[in-house]
Amino acid sequence: MTDSPLALTWADWATKPETWNGTVEGHRLGTGISVMFYTTDEVGAGPGFHTHPYDEIFVIREGCAQFTVGDQEITAQKGDMLRAPAGVWHKFHNLGPGRLETTDLHLAPEITVTWPDQGDET
């Protein structure tokens, strides 16, 4: 951690020039929280089942999504927040109509993902 301000520009983290897509790992800003921005216009699109060794918090900024967290189904829309606990398999997809935008807070300085039939991916 650092006690000096750190800044990143859009070009430092965004994967698309006009859309909120990309990742900022916390260590780049001297913090223990990483942020993932996800945007899709495709109904049905979203990440499949995966898990993390830390909690993940989802903030729905636009649209409507269907989440599966463990054995629970949760419909979330603009303004909603939810948590996937550490070690619990989860996924979500855009219910539509229109764009889904989420900000996903990974409570770790680096993002670690485990996909079914794969090992950890940092």
C-alpha positions in Angstrom: 0.0 0.0 0.0 1.1 3.6 -0.5 0.0 6.8 1.0 0.6 8.8 -2.1 -2.1 9.4 -4.7 -1.9 7.2 -7.8 -3.9 7.7 -11.0 -4.7 5.6 -14.2 -6.1 7.0 -17.4 -8.8 5.2 -19.4 -6.1 4.1 -21.8 -4.3 2.4 -18.9 -7.1 -0.1 -18.2 -9.9 0.0 -20.8 -10.0 -2.8 -23.5 -12.4 -0.9 -25.7 -12.3 2.9 -26.5 -16.0 3.7 -26.1 -17.2 1.1 -23.6 -16.8 0.3 -19.9 -14.8 -2.9 -20.4 -11.5 -3.6 -18.6 -9.8 -4.4 -15.4 -7.7 -2.5 -12.8 -5.9 -4.8 -10.4 -5.7 -3.2 -7.0 -1.9 -3.5 -6.7 -1.6 -1.0 -9.6 -3.2 1.6 -7.4 -1.6 0.4 -4.2 -4.8 -1.1 -2.8 -6.3 -4.5 -1.9 -9.4 -4.1 -4.1 -9.4 -4.8 -7.9 -12.1 -3.5 -10.2 -13.6 -5.1 -13.4 -15.9 -3.2 -15.7 -18.2 -5.3 -17.9 -20.5 -4.1 -20.7 -22.5 -6.1 -23.2 -25.3 -5.2 -25.6 -25.9 -8.9 -26.4 -28.9 -10.5 -24.5 -27.7 -13.8 -23.0 -24.1 -12.8 -22.9 -22.1 -13.0 -19.7 -19.3 -15.0 -17.9 -20.0 -18.7 -17.2 -19.5 -20.4 -13.9 -16.3 -19.4 -12.1 -15.1 -18.8 -8.6 -12.6 -16.7 -6.7 -10.7 -17.2 -3.4 -12.2 -13.9 -2.1 -15.6 -12.1 -2.1 -16.8 -10.4 -5.3 -19.3 -7.5 -5.2 -21.4 -6.7 -8.3 -22.9 -3.2 -8.9 -25.4 -3.1 -11.7 -25.0 0.3 -13.4 -27.3 -0.3 -16.3 -29.7 -3.0 -17.5 -30.9 -6.3 -15.9 -28.9 -9.5 -15.2 -29.7 -13.0 -14.1 -27.1 -14.2 -11.5 -26.6 -17.7 -10.2 -24.6 -17.7 -7.0 -24.2 -21.1 -5.6 -27.8 -22.6 -5.7 -29.5 -19.2 -5.7 -31.0 -17.4 -8.7 -31.1 -13.6 -8.3 -32.4 -11.1 -10.8 -30.6 -7.8 -10.4 -31.3 -4.5 -12.2 -29.9 -1.0 -12.4 -28.9 0.2 -8.9 -28.8 -3.2 -7.3 -25.7 -4.7 -5.6 -25.0 -8.3 -4.7 -22.1 -10.4 -3.3 -20.7 -13.7 -4.4 -18.9 -15.1 -1.4 -15.3 -16.5 -1.6 -15.2 -20.0 -3.0 -18.8 -20.0 -4.3 -19.4 -20.8 -8.0 -21.3 -18.0 -9.7 -22.2 -16.7 -13.2 -24.4 -14.0 -14.7 -25.9 -13.0 -18.1 -27.7 -10.1 -19.6 -31.5 -10.5 -19.5 -32.1 -7.5 -21.7 -33.6 -5.7 -23.3 -30.6 -3.5 -24.1 -27.2 -3.0 -22.5 -25.9 -4.5 -19.3 -23.1 -2.6 -17.4 -21.6 -3.9 -14.2 -18.8 -2.8 -12.0 -17.4 -5.8 -10.2 -15.3 -5.4 -7.1 -12.8 -8.1 -6.4 -11.7 -7.9 -2.8 -8.0 -8.7 -3.5 -5.0 -6.9 -5.0 -5.0 -9.3 -8.0 -7.8 -11.0 -9.8 -7.8 -14.8 -9.6 -10.4 -16.9 -11.4 -11.0 -20.6 -11.4 -13.1 -21.9 -14.3 -14.6 -25.5 -14.3 -12.0 -28.0 -15.5 -9.2 -25.4 -15.3 -6.8 -24.3 -12.7 -6.4 -20.8 -11.2 -5.9 -18.0 -13.7 -4.3 -14.8 -12.4 
